[in-house]
Amino acid sequence: MKRICLCLLSGLILLSACSTNRLARYEFRDTTTAAQTFMPPGANVFTDLDVMIDPDDLLGSALRIGTTVAREVEAEKARARLDSAMAMVDVPAIIEERVLFRAAEMLHFRPVNEVRSADFVFTIDMKRYGIDASGWDSGTFFVIDARIELIDNTAHRRIWRGNVNEREPLSPRFFDLDRPLENVLDAVTLSELSVHEMVTGLSNLAEYGAGLMAEKLYRDFIRSHR
């Protein structure tokens, strides 16, 4: 099996439980918080080149191989445009800013740029993010696997950790396309997007994923103070 990463967002969302949560001891109003993000090398498209060859059905096997190769050709077109778009979009900066400002709205802290002087620091570790185009005629999906930690910068200890794992159908709204919102983009349509549309999609997907992270923290904070 070969997994090729679109390393960069309703569908199946799995938000795993937080193994570290000391939020009950803290209030964040009027404190300062910064963020730092660790990203994979770049965005890409996940495909699956696994092909089953049935010796009793060589014609069917040949058709499956042809379909798989055709799908990979379309995915490669999308990758080429995505590489160009990635040079135009600062995904880590979008995620950091969106996490900080969205969480600040809910917890009333003050976002700052300087990590060393902040009272608290978000550490955002993006394990994997991108587009799953494994299906051919079926839709494509935004996937994200990220771990978020909140560090008490004075005590130098982690006070909260959360994981966000998501697989979200890619609808035209992410790319600002003038199409019915209920439609889901397939691999062929994805390969036909322009670089400009890819830039729009990357920006929107980064903001969407960051919003999920901030909301995860807020939900855990509310639960811890009940």
Contacts in CASP RR format, 6 or more apart in sequence:
PFRMAT RR
TARGET T0000
AUTHOR 0000-0000-0000
METHOD contacts of the structure
MODEL  1
MKRICLCLLSGLILLSACSTNRLARYEFRDTTTAAQTFMPPGANVFTDLD
VMIDPDDLLGSALRIGTTVAREVEAEKARARLDSAMAMVDVPAIIEERVL
FRAAEMLHFRPVNEVRSADFVFTIDMKRYGIDASGWDSGTFFVIDARIEL
IDNTAHRRIWRGNVNEREPLSPRFFDLDRPLENVLDAVTLSELSVHEMVT
GLSNLAEYGAGLMAEKLYRDFIRSHR
1 48 0 8 1.000
1 49 0 8 1.000
1 50 0 8 1.000
2 47 0 8 1.000
2 48 0 8 1.000
2 49 0 8 1.000
2 50 0 8 1.000
3 46 0 8 1.000
3 47 0 8 1.000
3 48 0 8 1.000
4 44 0 8 1.000
4 45 0 8 1.000
4 46 0 8 1.000
4 47 0 8 1.000
4 75 0 8 1.000
4 79 0 8 1.000
5 40 0 8 1.000
5 42 0 8 1.000
5 44 0 8 1.000
5 45 0 8 1.000
5 46 0 8 1.000
5 128 0 8 1.000
5 130 0 8 1.000
6 43 0 8 1.000
6 44 0 8 1.000
6 45 0 8 1.000
6 46 0 8 1.000
6 78 0 8 1.000
6 79 0 8 1.000
6 82 0 8 1.000
6 129 0 8 1.000
6 130 0 8 1.000
6 131 0 8 1.000
6 132 0 8 1.000
6 133 0 8 1.000
7 39 0 8 1.000
7 40 0 8 1.000
7 41 0 8 1.000
7 42 0 8 1.000
7 43 0 8 1.000
7 44 0 8 1.000
7 128 0 8 1.000
7 129 0 8 1.000
7 130 0 8 1.000
8 42 0 8 1.000
8 43 0 8 1.000
8 91 0 8 1.000
8 129 0 8 1.000
8 130 0 8 1.000
8 131 0 8 1.000
8 142 0 8 1.000
8 144 0 8 1.000
8 202 0 8 1.000
8 205 0 8 1.000
8 206 0 8 1.000
9 142 0 8 1.000
9 144 0 8 1.000
9 166 0 8 1.000
9 168 0 8 1.000
9 174 0 8 1.000
9 204 0 8 1.000
9 205 0 8 1.000
9 208 0 8 1.000
9 209 0 8 1.000
9 212 0 8 1.000
10 168 0 8 1.000
10 169 0 8 1.000
11 167 0 8 1.000
11 168 0 8 1.000
11 169 0 8 1.000
12 166 0 8 1.000
12 167 0 8 1.000
12 168 0 8 1.000
13 165 0 8 1.000
13 166 0 8 1.000
13 167 0 8 1.000
13 168 0 8 1.000
13 212 0 8 1.000
14 165 0 8 1.000
14 166 0 8 1.000
14 167 0 8 1.000
15 163 0 8 1.000
15 164 0 8 1.000
15 165 0 8 1.000
15 212 0 8 1.000
15 216 0 8 1.000
16 162 0 8 1.000
16 163 0 8 1.000
16 165 0 8 1.000
18 160 0 8 1.000
18 161 0 8 1.000
18 162 0 8 1.000
18 163 0 8 1.000
18 216 0 8 1.000
18 220 0 8 1.000
19 161 0 8 1.000
19 162 0 8 1.000
20 149 0 8 1.000
20 158 0 8 1.000
20 159 0 8 1.000
20 160 0 8 1.000
20 161 0 8 1.000
20 162 0 8 1.000
21 159 0 8 1.000
21 160 0 8 1.000
21 161 0 8 1.000
21 220 0 8 1.000
21 224 0 8 1.000
22 159 0 8 1.000
22 160 0 8 1.000
23 159 0 8 1.000
23 160 0 8 1.000
23 220 0 8 1.000
23 221 0 8 1.000
23 224 0 8 1.000
23 225 0 8 1.000
24 224 0 8 1.000
24 225 0 8 1.000
25 159 0 8 1.000
26 152 0 8 1.000
26 159 0 8 1.000
28 107 0 8 1.000
28 108 0 8 1.000
28 109 0 8 1.000
28 120 0 8 1.000
29 107 0 8 1.000
29 108 0 8 1.000
29 109 0 8 1.000
30 108 0 8 1.000
30 109 0 8 1.000
30 110 0 8 1.000
31 109 0 8 1.000
31 110 0 8 1.000
31 119 0 8 1.000
31 120 0 8 1.000
32 109 0 8 1.000
32 110 0 8 1.000
32 111 0 8 1.000
32 112 0 8 1.000
32 117 0 8 1.000
32 118 0 8 1.000
32 119 0 8 1.000
32 120 0 8 1.000
33 100 0 8 1.000
33 103 0 8 1.000
33 104 0 8 1.000
33 109 0 8 1.000
33 110 0 8 1.000
33 111 0 8 1.000
33 112 0 8 1.000
33 118 0 8 1.000
33 119 0 8 1.000
33 120 0 8 1.000
33 121 0 8 1.000
33 122 0 8 1.000
34 100 0 8 1.000
34 111 0 8 1.000
34 112 0 8 1.000
34 113 0 8 1.000
34 114 0 8 1.000
34 115 0 8 1.000
34 118 0 8 1.000
34 120 0 8 1.000
34 121 0 8 1.000
34 122 0 8 1.000
35 96 0 8 1.000
35 99 0 8 1.000
35 100 0 8 1.000
35 111 0 8 1.000
35 115 0 8 1.000
35 121 0 8 1.000
35 122 0 8 1.000
35 123 0 8 1.000
35 124 0 8 1.000
36 96 0 8 1.000
36 115 0 8 1.000
36 121 0 8 1.000
36 122 0 8 1.000
36 123 0 8 1.000
36 124 0 8 1.000
37 92 0 8 1.000
37 95 0 8 1.000
37 96 0 8 1.000
37 124 0 8 1.000
37 126 0 8 1.000
38 123 0 8 1.000
38 124 0 8 1.000
38 125 0 8 1.000
38 126 0 8 1.000
39 91 0 8 1.000
39 92 0 8 1.000
39 126 0 8 1.000
40 126 0 8 1.000
40 127 0 8 1.000
40 128 0 8 1.000
40 129 0 8 1.000
42 86 0 8 1.000
42 91 0 8 1.000
43 82 0 8 1.000
43 85 0 8 1.000
43 86 0 8 1.000
43 91 0 8 1.000
43 129 0 8 1.000
43 130 0 8 1.000
43 131 0 8 1.000
43 202 0 8 1.000
44 79 0 8 1.000
44 82 0 8 1.000
44 130 0 8 1.000
45 75 0 8 1.000
45 78 0 8 1.000
45 79 0 8 1.000
45 82 0 8 1.000
45 130 0 8 1.000
45 131 0 8 1.000
45 133 0 8 1.000
45 190 0 8 1.000
46 130 0 8 1.000
46 131 0 8 1.000
46 132 0 8 1.000
46 133 0 8 1.000
46 134 0 8 1.000
46 143 0 8 1.000
47 71 0 8 1.000
47 72 0 8 1.000
47 75 0 8 1.000
47 133 0 8 1.000
47 134 0 8 1.000
48 134 0 8 1.000
48 135 0 8 1.000
49 68 0 8 1.000
49 72 0 8 1.000
51 61 0 8 1.000
51 64 0 8 1.000
51 65 0 8 1.000
51 68 0 8 1.000
52 61 0 8 1.000
52 64 0 8 1.000
53 61 0 8 1.000
53 65 0 8 1.000
54 60 0 8 1.000
54 61 0 8 1.000
67 136 0 8 1.000
70 136 0 8 1.000
71 133 0 8 1.000
71 135 0 8 1.000
71 136 0 8 1.000
71 187 0 8 1.000
74 133 0 8 1.000
74 187 0 8 1.000
74 188 0 8 1.000
74 190 0 8 1.000
74 191 0 8 1.000
75 133 0 8 1.000
75 187 0 8 1.000
75 190 0 8 1.000
75 191 0 8 1.000
77 191 0 8 1.000
77 192 0 8 1.000
78 131 0 8 1.000
78 133 0 8 1.000
78 187 0 8 1.000
78 190 0 8 1.000
78 191 0 8 1.000
78 193 0 8 1.000
78 198 0 8 1.000
81 193 0 8 1.000
81 194 0 8 1.000
81 195 0 8 1.000
81 198 0 8 1.000
82 198 0 8 1.000
82 202 0 8 1.000
84 195 0 8 1.000
84 198 0 8 1.000
85 195 0 8 1.000
85 198 0 8 1.000
85 199 0 8 1.000
85 202 0 8 1.000
86 202 0 8 1.000
88 195 0 8 1.000
88 199 0 8 1.000
89 199 0 8 1.000
89 202 0 8 1.000
89 203 0 8 1.000
89 206 0 8 1.000
91 202 0 8 1.000
91 206 0 8 1.000
94 203 0 8 1.000
94 206 0 8 1.000
94 207 0 8 1.000
94 210 0 8 1.000
95 124 0 8 1.000
95 126 0 8 1.000
95 206 0 8 1.000
95 209 0 8 1.000
95 210 0 8 1.000
95 213 0 8 1.000
96 122 0 8 1.000
96 124 0 8 1.000
96 210 0 8 1.000
97 111 0 8 1.000
97 210 0 8 1.000
98 206 0 8 1.000
98 207 0 8 1.000
98 209 0 8 1.000
98 210 0 8 1.000
98 211 0 8 1.000
98 214 0 8 1.000
99 122 0 8 1.000
99 124 0 8 1.000
99 148 0 8 1.000
99 210 0 8 1.000
99 211 0 8 1.000
99 213 0 8 1.000
99 214 0 8 1.000
100 111 0 8 1.000
100 122 0 8 1.000
101 111 0 8 1.000
102 210 0 8 1.000
102 211 0 8 1.000
102 214 0 8 1.000
102 215 0 8 1.000
103 109 0 8 1.000
103 122 0 8 1.000
103 214 0 8 1.000
103 217 0 8 1.000
103 218 0 8 1.000
104 110 0 8 1.000
104 111 0 8 1.000
106 214 0 8 1.000
106 215 0 8 1.000
106 218 0 8 1.000
106 221 0 8 1.000
107 217 0 8 1.000
107 218 0 8 1.000
107 221 0 8 1.000
109 119 0 8 1.000
109 120 0 8 1.000
112 118 0 8 1.000
115 121 0 8 1.000
115 153 0 8 1.000
116 153 0 8 1.000
118 153 0 8 1.000
119 152 0 8 1.000
119 153 0 8 1.000
119 154 0 8 1.000
120 150 0 8 1.000
120 151 0 8 1.000
120 152 0 8 1.000
120 153 0 8 1.000
120 159 0 8 1.000
121 150 0 8 1.000
121 151 0 8 1.000
121 153 0 8 1.000
122 148 0 8 1.000
122 149 0 8 1.000
122 150 0 8 1.000
122 151 0 8 1.000
123 148 0 8 1.000
123 149 0 8 1.000
123 150 0 8 1.000
123 151 0 8 1.000
124 146 0 8 1.000
124 147 0 8 1.000
124 148 0 8 1.000
124 213 0 8 1.000
125 146 0 8 1.000
125 147 0 8 1.000
125 148 0 8 1.000
125 149 0 8 1.000
126 144 0 8 1.000
126 145 0 8 1.000
126 146 0 8 1.000
127 145 0 8 1.000
127 146 0 8 1.000
127 147 0 8 1.000
128 143 0 8 1.000
128 144 0 8 1.000
128 145 0 8 1.000
129 142 0 8 1.000
129 143 0 8 1.000
129 144 0 8 1.000
129 145 0 8 1.000
129 146 0 8 1.000
129 205 0 8 1.000
130 142 0 8 1.000
130 143 0 8 1.000
130 144 0 8 1.000
130 205 0 8 1.000
131 140 0 8 1.000
131 141 0 8 1.000
131 142 0 8 1.000
131 143 0 8 1.000
131 170 0 8 1.000
131 190 0 8 1.000
132 140 0 8 1.000
132 141 0 8 1.000
132 142 0 8 1.000
132 143 0 8 1.000
132 167 0 8 1.000
133 140 0 8 1.000
133 187 0 8 1.000
133 190 0 8 1.000
135 187 0 8 1.000
136 186 0 8 1.000
136 187 0 8 1.000
137 186 0 8 1.000
138 186 0 8 1.000
139 169 0 8 1.000
139 170 0 8 1.000
139 184 0 8 1.000
139 185 0 8 1.000
139 186 0 8 1.000
139 187 0 8 1.000
140 169 0 8 1.000
140 170 0 8 1.000
140 184 0 8 1.000
140 185 0 8 1.000
140 186 0 8 1.000
140 187 0 8 1.000
140 190 0 8 1.000
141 167 0 8 1.000
141 168 0 8 1.000
141 169 0 8 1.000
141 170 0 8 1.000
142 166 0 8 1.000
142 167 0 8 1.000
142 168 0 8 1.000
142 169 0 8 1.000
142 170 0 8 1.000
142 174 0 8 1.000
142 205 0 8 1.000
142 208 0 8 1.000
143 166 0 8 1.000
143 167 0 8 1.000
143 168 0 8 1.000
144 164 0 8 1.000
144 165 0 8 1.000
144 166 0 8 1.000
144 209 0 8 1.000
144 212 0 8 1.000
145 163 0 8 1.000
145 164 0 8 1.000
145 165 0 8 1.000
146 163 0 8 1.000
146 164 0 8 1.000
146 165 0 8 1.000
146 209 0 8 1.000
146 213 0 8 1.000
147 161 0 8 1.000
147 162 0 8 1.000
147 163 0 8 1.000
148 161 0 8 1.000
148 162 0 8 1.000
148 163 0 8 1.000
148 164 0 8 1.000
148 213 0 8 1.000
148 216 0 8 1.000
148 217 0 8 1.000
149 158 0 8 1.000
149 160 0 8 1.000
149 161 0 8 1.000
149 162 0 8 1.000
150 158 0 8 1.000
150 159 0 8 1.000
150 160 0 8 1.000
150 161 0 8 1.000
150 217 0 8 1.000
151 157 0 8 1.000
151 158 0 8 1.000
151 159 0 8 1.000
152 158 0 8 1.000
152 159 0 8 1.000
160 217 0 8 1.000
160 220 0 8 1.000
162 216 0 8 1.000
162 217 0 8 1.000
162 220 0 8 1.000
164 209 0 8 1.000
164 212 0 8 1.000
164 213 0 8 1.000
164 216 0 8 1.000
166 209 0 8 1.000
166 212 0 8 1.000
168 208 0 8 1.000
169 184 0 8 1.000
170 184 0 8 1.000
170 185 0 8 1.000
170 190 0 8 1.000
171 181 0 8 1.000
171 182 0 8 1.000
171 183 0 8 1.000
171 184 0 8 1.000
171 185 0 8 1.000
172 178 0 8 1.000
172 179 0 8 1.000
172 180 0 8 1.000
172 181 0 8 1.000
172 183 0 8 1.000
172 185 0 8 1.000
173 181 0 8 1.000
173 204 0 8 1.000
174 200 0 8 1.000
174 201 0 8 1.000
174 204 0 8 1.000
174 205 0 8 1.000
174 208 0 8 1.000
175 185 0 8 1.000
175 193 0 8 1.000
175 197 0 8 1.000
175 198 0 8 1.000
175 200 0 8 1.000
175 201 0 8 1.000
175 204 0 8 1.000
176 197 0 8 1.000
176 200 0 8 1.000
176 201 0 8 1.000
176 204 0 8 1.000
177 197 0 8 1.000
END
